[in-house]
């Protein structure tokens, strides 16, 4: 009988996670590059957590700081705009 830790619930559990900003030729985190920053914001305007995006903790802090700076300088919206 296998222990709970040994059982595989999902085929994606074996997949190795990597930070999208730590690879070669990866985009740099910059507050002026709103196209990259918008990928890491949810539909409600919240910053997506690193456990979902697989961003390392060091880069997640830089990403959050860049998003907050872009919002403060009005390059990005604090909330997402919805079309009615």
C-alpha positions as CSV (number, residue, x, y, z in Angstrom):
1,X,0.0,0.0,0.0
2,X,1.4,3.4,-1.0
3,X,1.6,6.3,1.3
4,X,-0.3,9.5,0.6
5,X,2.9,11.3,-0.5
6,X,3.8,8.6,-3.0
7,X,0.5,8.7,-4.9
8,X,0.2,11.0,-7.9
9,X,-3.0,12.9,-8.1
10,X,-2.2,14.8,-11.2
11,X,0.1,14.2,-14.2
12,X,1.3,17.8,-13.8
13,X,2.9,17.3,-10.4
14,X,6.1,15.9,-11.9
15,X,6.5,18.9,-14.1
16,X,9.5,21.0,-13.0
17,X,8.5,24.6,-12.3
18,X,10.8,27.5,-13.5
19,X,10.7,31.2,-13.1
20,X,9.8,33.0,-16.4
21,X,12.1,35.9,-15.6
22,X,15.2,33.9,-14.6
23,X,15.8,32.3,-18.0
24,X,18.0,33.5,-20.8
25,X,16.3,35.9,-23.2
26,X,13.5,36.4,-20.7
27,X,11.8,39.9,-20.4
28,X,13.1,42.2,-17.8
29,X,10.8,43.5,-15.1
30,X,10.2,47.2,-15.8
31,X,7.4,49.4,-14.7
32,X,7.3,51.1,-18.2
33,X,6.6,47.7,-19.9
34,X,2.9,47.4,-19.1
35,X,2.3,44.7,-21.7
36,X,4.4,42.2,-19.6
37,X,3.0,43.5,-16.3
38,X,-0.7,43.0,-17.4
39,X,0.0,39.2,-17.7
40,X,0.5,39.1,-13.9
41,X,-2.7,40.9,-12.9
42,X,-6.1,39.1,-12.4
43,X,-9.4,40.2,-13.9
44,X,-10.3,42.1,-10.8
45,X,-7.0,44.0,-10.8
46,X,-5.1,42.0,-8.1
47,X,-1.5,40.8,-8.5
48,X,-1.5,37.1,-9.2
49,X,0.4,35.1,-6.6
50,X,3.7,33.4,-7.3
51,X,2.4,29.9,-6.6
52,X,0.2,30.3,-9.7
53,X,2.6,32.1,-12.0
54,X,5.8,30.2,-10.8
55,X,7.7,33.4,-10.4
56,X,10.5,33.2,-7.9
57,X,10.1,35.1,-4.6
58,X,12.9,37.6,-5.5
59,X,11.4,38.3,-8.9
60,X,7.8,38.4,-7.4
61,X,8.8,41.2,-5.1
62,X,10.3,43.1,-8.1
63,X,7.2,42.4,-10.2
64,X,4.9,43.7,-7.4
65,X,7.0,46.8,-7.0
66,X,6.9,47.5,-10.8
67,X,3.1,47.0,-10.9
68,X,2.6,49.3,-8.0
69,X,4.9,51.9,-9.5
70,X,3.2,51.7,-12.9
71,X,-0.2,52.2,-11.2
72,X,1.0,55.2,-9.2
73,X,2.3,56.9,-12.3
74,X,-1.0,56.2,-14.1
75,X,0.6,53.8,-16.7
76,X,-1.8,51.1,-15.6
77,X,-5.2,51.2,-14.0
78,X,-5.8,50.1,-10.4
79,X,-9.0,48.3,-11.5
80,X,-9.8,46.7,-14.8
81,X,-12.2,48.4,-17.1
82,X,-15.2,46.5,-18.2
83,X,-17.3,47.0,-21.3
84,X,-21.0,47.1,-20.6
